Amino acid sequence: MPFHISLDGHTDLAARIYRQLRDGILDGRLRSDERLPPTRELAGELGVSRNTVAVAYERLTAEGFLSGQVGRGTFVSADPMARTGRAAPAGAGLRPAERWRSLPAPLGADRQEPAFDFRVGVPDPGLFPLRTWRRLVSQALRPSLLPPSGYADPAGLEGLRVAIARHIGAARSVRANGEDVLVTQGAQQALDLIGRVLIEPGTRVAVEDPGYPPAGRLFASLGARVAKVPVDAEGLDVTALAKGTRLVYTTPSHQFPLGTPMSLARRTALLAWAERNDAVIVEDDYDSEYRFSDRPLEPLQSLDRNGRVLYVGSFSKTLLPLLRLGFLVAPASLRPALRQAKQLMDWHGDLVTQSALASFIDEGLLARHVRKATREYAVRRDRILAFVHDELRDVLEIIPSSAGLHLCATVAPQATVTVDGVVAEAARAGVAVESLSKYGGTRGGLVIGYGMVGADRIDEGLARLGACFSAARVS
């Protein structure tokens, strides 16, 4: 691989070449068995005599850093030697803005791989049609895909925007065409774009409590004054919204993390409140593709008649998080600014992946995948419901939910266990499960995901979890 060597100055050039090559070997930039350029080639690149480079190579060889192989060239020695890591300067005098110092560590920074992973937010990668996806990616890698200018529309590939509009129109009754859709790198980037366009330092923003922590953290990082609004059995409590709130973030179709849908009366009240208070509603249609009972209520976006709702969706839960594909449906008045913000952020996303997803939707493969995955997740969900009812009915009370990849259960008033104790015991038993308190609110309970534990292993994982309740009982 190319290796940068600086020869500023005119003294002892061989020593300079020696030191920089040696440092590159010690800090790992030049790896064991990596081939160095011939002395004549490197001398030509550096503008020095061949003998100067040869002297440096000979010294490195004598010290064991390099080895010569007749007929093949000069290579970094494979012999073990003390190597040091190479890192950027610590920058002790630099500090981020105050609002960044107050934020907690990123979610997933400490994510491990337990034997039984009941955490939320991740679909089963084994259900993803990888062979089909490879075919679609291969088709997308064609010359006709490349835009003439080398760059593309910040809003995303037109074919994908049209496909998404058609898909969410049929599946969720969202009122949109291709021009209304902006393709993003997951739902989180959609929220970031909204924040960049609508939030100024001091803007009042309301989020659900309990709710999705990254949303509130994102808005706070942009300078917003974030207030948590309680959620009850009907969804976000509209009467608790503070005067002067300019943006409300909500998950009405499948409230995160409780799983309950927002009632129609509450949806109507929220829309009316937004109109009276000149506010914007960000509707995150989180995890609603997988539905096991009940017909979904109309999204806020389809009930909105005044252009107050921005609709956010993601394919992370239906396909794979690593694809980083999401979308945003916005009123016409905000689209130019959102496209501008998208261009300033990353210009545009991966056109190959976008093209593959457009074909995946157009060929009916997304709908087929969702149907197949829903059947598999239904089996896992039913096992958890049966287990809680049969083994833990005196300890946990399931919160009714008809969609998504997790269930939420509160601790019964008469229970003699602590949630933290159960979570700790489960971790020791190789079972990862999350406390409801991680997402806010005042109720104690567990959030149990089933995206990462297959039907063939879920019974053993639940049995281990059940044993943890016995071990965590307090007298």
ZIKALIN-V203355 format. One record per residue. N is the residue number from 0. RES is the residue in one letter. PSI is psi in radians with two decimals (none if undefined). D_FIRST is the distance of its C-alpha to the first C-alpha in whole Angstrom. Layout:
N&RES&PSI&D_FIRST / N&RES&PSI&D_FIRST
This chain:
0&M&2.69&0 / 1&P&2.47&4 / 2&F&2.17&6 / 3&H&2.24&10 / 4&I&2.19&13 / 5&S&2.30&16 / 6&L&0.72&19 / 7&D&2.33&22 / 8&G&3.09&25 / 9&H&0.23&26 / 10&T&2.36&27 / 11&D&1.09&25 / 12&L&-0.63&22 / 13&A&-0.70&21 / 14&A&-0.66&22 / 15&R&-0.78&20 / 16&I&-0.75&16 / 17&Y&-0.89&17 / 18&R&-0.72&18 / 19&Q&-0.65&15 / 20&L&-0.73&13 / 21&R&-0.79&16 / 22&D&-0.67&16 / 23&G&-0.60&12 / 24&I&-0.76&13 / 25&L&-0.60&16 / 26&D&0.06&15 / 27&G&-0.04&13 / 28&R&-0.58&10 / 29&L&2.00&8 / 30&R&2.86&10 / 31&S&2.42&13 / 32&D&0.16&12 / 33&E&2.38&8 / 34&R&2.29&8 / 35&L&2.68&8 / 36&P&2.65&9 / 37&P&2.68&13 / 38&T&-0.68&15 / 39&R&-0.71&17 / 40&E&-0.82&13 / 41&L&-0.66&12 / 42&A&-0.70&16 / 43&G&-0.67&16 / 44&E&-0.62&14 / 45&L&-0.23&16 / 46&G&0.64&19 / 47&V&3.04&20 / 48&S&2.70&22 / 49&R&-0.62&20 / 50&N&-0.59&22 / 51&T&-0.78&21 / 52&V&-0.69&17 / 53&A&-0.68&19 / 54&V&-0.77&21 / 55&A&-0.77&19 / 56&Y&-0.74&17 / 57&E&-0.71&21 / 58&R&-0.75&21 / 59&L&-0.63&18 / 60&T&-0.75&19 / 61&A&-0.55&23 / 62&E&0.02&22 / 63&G&0.10&21 / 64&F&-0.54&17 / 65&L&2.77&16 / 66&S&2.41&17 / 67&G&2.41&18 / 68&Q&2.07&18 / 69&V&2.23&21 / 70&G&-0.18&20 / 71&R&-0.66&16 / 72&G&-2.83&14 / 73&T&2.32&13 / 74&F&2.68&12 / 75&V&2.37&12 / 76&S&2.47&16 / 77&A&-0.10&17 / 78&D&2.50&20 / 79&P&2.48&21 / 80&M&2.83&21 / 81&A&2.11&22 / 82&R&2.54&19 / 83&T&2.56&20 / 84&G&2.66&19 / 85&R&2.12&17 / 86&A&2.81&19 / 87&A&2.75&21 / 88&P&2.63&24 / 89&A&-0.52&27 / 90&G&0.84&29 / 91&A&-0.45&32 / 92&G&-0.03&34 / 93&L&2.48&33 / 94&R&2.44&35 / 95&P&2.94&35 / 96&A&2.67&38 / 97&E&-0.72&41 / 98&R&-0.43&41 / 99&W&-0.50&37 / 100&R&-0.40&38 / 101&S&-0.14&41 / 102&L&2.57&39 / 103&P&3.02&39 / 104&A&2.62&35 / 105&P&2.50&34 / 106&L&2.42&35 / 107&G&-0.08&33 / 108&A&-0.52&31 / 109&D&0.36&33 / 110&R&2.10&33 / 111&Q&-3.07&33 / 112&E&1.51&34 / 113&P&2.94&38 / 114&A&-0.64&40 / 115&F&1.91&42 / 116&D&1.76&40 / 117&F&0.38&43 / 118&R&2.88&41 / 119&V&2.87&42 / 120&G&0.00&39 / 121&V&2.19&37 / 122&P&2.90&38 / 123&D&1.99&38 / 124&P&-0.37&34 / 125&G&-0.34&36 / 126&L&-0.21&38 / 127&F&2.27&36 / 128&P&1.34&36 / 129&L&-0.71&32 / 130&R&-0.75&33 / 131&T&-0.72&35 / 132&W&-0.69&32 / 133&R&-0.71&29 / 134&R&-0.75&32 / 135&L&-0.65&32 / 136&V&-0.71&28 / 137&S&-0.71&28 / 138&Q&-0.61&31 / 139&A&-0.40&30 / 140&L&1.17&26 / 141&R&2.65&28 / 142&P&-0.56&28 / 143&S&-0.32&32 / 144&L&-0.55&30 / 145&L&2.20&28 / 146&P&2.54&30 / 147&P&-0.62&31 / 148&S&-0.17&30 / 149&G&-0.28&27 / 150&Y&2.84&28 / 151&A&3.08&31 / 152&D&2.24&34 / 153&P&-0.45&34 / 154&A&-0.23&36 / 155&G&2.98&34 / 156&L&2.26&35 / 157&E&-0.74&38 / 158&G&-0.64&39 / 159&L&-0.70&38 / 160&R&-0.71&40 / 161&V&-0.73&43 / 162&A&-0.73&42 / 163&I&-0.78&42 / 164&A&-0.75&45 / 165&R&-0.72&47 / 166&H&-0.89&46 / 167&I&-0.39&47 / 168&G&-0.72&50 / 169&A&-0.75&51 / 170&A&-0.51&50 / 171&R&0.05&51 / 172&S&0.43&53 / 173&V&2.35&51 / 174&R&1.81&52 / 175&A&2.68&49 / 176&N&-3.10&48 / 177&G&-0.59&44 / 178&E&-0.41&44 / 179&D&-0.22&45 / 180&V&2.41&42 / 181&L&2.13&39 / 182&V&2.36&36 / 183&T&2.96&34 / 184&Q&1.26&31 / 185&G&2.95&34 / 186&A&-0.54&37 / 187&Q&-0.66&36 / 188&Q&-0.59&34 / 189&A&-0.75&38 / 190&L&-0.67&39 / 191&D&-0.74&37 / 192&L&-0.75&38 / 193&I&-0.79&42 / 194&G&-0.74&42 / 195&R&-0.61&40 / 196&V&-0.55&42 / 197&L&-0.33&45 / 198&I&2.29&45 / 199&E&2.81&46 / 200&P&2.19&46 / 201&G&-0.14&49 / 202&T&2.33&50 / 203&R&2.19&51 / 204&V&2.41&50 / 205&A&2.37&51 / 206&V&2.80&49 / 207&E&2.63&51 / 208&D&1.92&52 / 209&P&2.82&51 / 210&G&-2.85&48 / 211&Y&1.82&44 / 212&P&-0.72&43 / 213&P&-0.48&39 / 214&A&-0.89&42 / 215&G&-0.69&44 / 216&R&-0.69&41 / 217&L&-0.85&39 / 218&F&-0.67&42 / 219&A&-0.64&43 / 220&S&-0.37&39 / 221&L&0.06&40 / 222&G&0.10&44 / 223&A&2.67&46 / 224&R&1.77&49 / 225&V&2.22&49 / 226&A&2.38&52 / 227&K&2.27&52 / 228&V&2.27&55 / 229&P&2.67&56 / 230&V&2.35&56 / 231&D&-2.85&59 / 232&A&-0.34&60 / 233&E&-0.01&60 / 234&G&-2.78&57 / 235&L&2.34&56 / 236&D&1.77&59 / 237&V&-0.59&60 / 238&T&-0.27&63 / 239&A&-0.02&60 / 240&L&2.25&58 / 241&A&2.60&59 / 242&K&2.42&60 / 243&G&-0.06&58 / 244&T&2.29&55 / 245&R&-0.28&53 / 246&L&2.33&50 / 247&V&2.13&51 / 248&Y&2.21&48 / 249&T&2.72&50 / 250&T&1.29&49 / 251&P&-0.52&52 / 252&S&-0.60&52 / 253&H&1.49&50 / 254&Q&2.30&51 / 255&F&2.17&48 / 256&P&-0.05&48 / 257&L&-0.58&52 / 258&G&-0.11&52 / 259&T&2.53&55 / 260&P&2.67&55 / 261&M&2.30&57 / 262&S&2.78&60 / 263&L&-0.68&61 / 264&A&-0.70&64 / 265&R&-0.62&61 / 266&R&-0.78&59 / 267&T&-0.72&62 / 268&A&-0.69&62 / 269&L&-0.73&59 / 270&L&-0.73&59 / 271&A&-0.69&62 / 272&W&-0.75&61 / 273&A&-0.68&58 / 274&E&-0.73&60 / 275&R&-0.56&62 / 276&N&0.20&60 / 277&D&0.85&57 / 278&A&2.87&55 / 279&V&2.47&52 / 280&I&2.19&51 / 281&V&1.94&47 / 282&E&1.89&48 / 283&D&1.89&45 / 284&D&1.10&46 / 285&Y&2.20&44 / 286&D&0.51&44 / 287&S&-0.03&47 / 288&E&-0.66&46 / 289&Y&1.84&47 / 290&R&2.31&51 / 291&F&-0.30&53 / 292&S&2.85&57 / 293&D&2.57&59 / 294&R&2.43&58 / 295&P&2.58&56 / 296&L&2.85&57 / 297&E&2.40&56 / 298&P&2.72&53 / 299&L&-0.65&54 / 300&Q&-0.68&52 / 301&S&-0.34&55 / 302&L&-0.32&58 / 303&D&2.24&57 / 304&R&-0.01&59 / 305&N&0.17&58 / 306&G&0.70&54 / 307&R&-0.18&53 / 308&V&2.31&51 / 309&L&2.17&47 / 310&Y&2.16&46 / 311&V&2.37&43 / 312&G&2.93&41 / 313&S&2.64&38 / 314&F&0.16&37 / 315&S&-0.63&35 / 316&K&-0.47&39 / 317&T&-0.49&39 / 318&L&-1.69&36 / 319&L&2.42&33 / 320&P&-0.55&32 / 321&L&-0.27&28 / 322&L&-0.39&29 / 323&R&1.07&30 / 324&L&2.16&33 / 325&G&-3.02&36 / 326&F&2.86&39 / 327&L&2.26&41 / 328&V&2.09&44 / 329&A&2.67&46 / 330&P&2.69&49 / 331&A&-0.56&49 / 332&S&-0.40&50 / 333&L&-0.23&46 / 334&R&-0.78&44 / 335&P&-0.76&43 / 336&A&-0.67&42 / 337&L&-0.70&40 / 338&R&-0.69&38 / 339&Q&-0.76&37 / 340&A&-0.66&36 / 341&K&-0.72&34 / 342&Q&-0.70&32 / 343&L&-0.47&32 / 344&M&-0.98&30 / 345&D&0.29&28 / 346&W&-1.19&29 / 347&H&2.89&29 / 348&G&-2.94&28 / 349&D&1.92&26 / 350&L&-0.51&28 / 351&V&-0.84&27 / 352&T&-0.69&29 / 353&Q&-0.72&32 / 354&S&-0.72&32 / 355&A&-0.73&32 / 356&L&-0.65&35 / 357&A&-0.78&37 / 358&S&-0.66&37 / 359&F&-0.69&38 / 360&I&-0.82&41 / 361&D&-0.57&42 / 362&E&0.07&42 / 363&G&0.18&44 / 364&L&-0.53&41 / 365&L&-0.81&41 / 366&A&-0.70&45 / 367&R&-0.75&45 / 368&H&-0.75&42 / 369&V&-0.74&44 / 370&R&-0.78&47 / 371&K&-0.80&46 / 372&A&-0.63&44 / 373&T&-0.70&47 / 374&R&-0.72&49 / 375&E&-0.79&47 / 376&Y&-0.54&47 / 377&A&-0.67&51 / 378&V&-0.81&51 / 379&R&-0.76&49 / 380&R&-0.77&51 / 381&D&-0.63&54 / 382&R&-0.74&53 / 383&I&-0.78&53 / 384&L&-0.77&56 / 385&A&-0.70&58 / 386&F&-0.82&56 / 387&V&-0.73&57 / 388&H&-0.70&61 / 389&D&-0.66&62 / 390&E&-0.47&60 / 391&L&0.38&59 / 392&R&-0.40&62 / 393&D&-0.09&64 / 394&V&-0.74&60 / 395&L&2.56&58 / 396&E&1.99&60 / 397&I&2.33&57 / 398&I&2.16&57 / 399&P&2.33&58 / 400&S&2.52&55 / 401&S&0.16&54 / 402&A&2.99&51 / 403&G&-3.03&47 / 404&L&0.33&45 / 405&H&2.85&47 / 406&L&2.62&50 / 407&C&2.35&52 / 408&A&2.28&55 / 409&T&2.68&57 / 410&V&2.25&58 / 411&A&2.56&62 / 412&P&-0.60&64 / 413&Q&0.00&66 / 414&A&2.57&63 / 415&T&0.68&62 / 416&V&2.75&58 / 417&T&2.47&56 / 418&V&-0.77&53 / 419&D&-0.65&51 / 420&G&-0.71&52 / 421&V&-0.78&51 / 422&V&-0.72&48 / 423&A&-0.78&47 / 424&E&-0.69&49 / 425&A&-0.71&47 / 426&A&-0.72&44 / 427&R&-0.45&45 / 428&A&0.11&46 / 429&G&0.38&42 / 430&V&2.17&44 / 431&A&2.10&42 / 432&V&2.64&45 / 433&E&2.55&45 / 434&S&2.47&48 / 435&L&-0.53&50 / 436&S&-0.35&50 / 437&K&-0.45&46 / 438&Y&0.14&47 / 439&G&-2.84&50 / 440&G&-3.09&53 / 441&T&-0.13&56 / 442&R&2.42&57 / 443&G&2.44&55 / 444&G&-3.04&54 / 445&L&2.58&51 / 446&V&2.07&48 / 447&I&1.93&47 / 448&G&2.72&45 / 449&Y&0.36&44 / 450&G&-0.47&41 / 451&M&0.11&39 / 452&V&1.93&42 / 453&G&2.82&43 / 454&A&-0.45&47 / 455&D&-0.20&46 / 456&R&-0.14&46 / 457&I&-0.59&47 / 458&D&-0.73&51 / 459&E&-0.72&49 / 460&G&-0.72&47 / 461&L&-0.63&50 / 462&A&-0.73&52 / 463&R&-0.71&50 / 464&L&-0.71&50 / 465&G&-0.71&54 / 466&A&-0.54&54 / 467&C&-0.55&53 / 468&F&-0.69&55 / 469&S&-0.71&58 / 470&A&-0.43&56 / 471&A&0.08&56 / 472&R&2.47&59 / 473&V&2.55&61 / 474&S&none&65
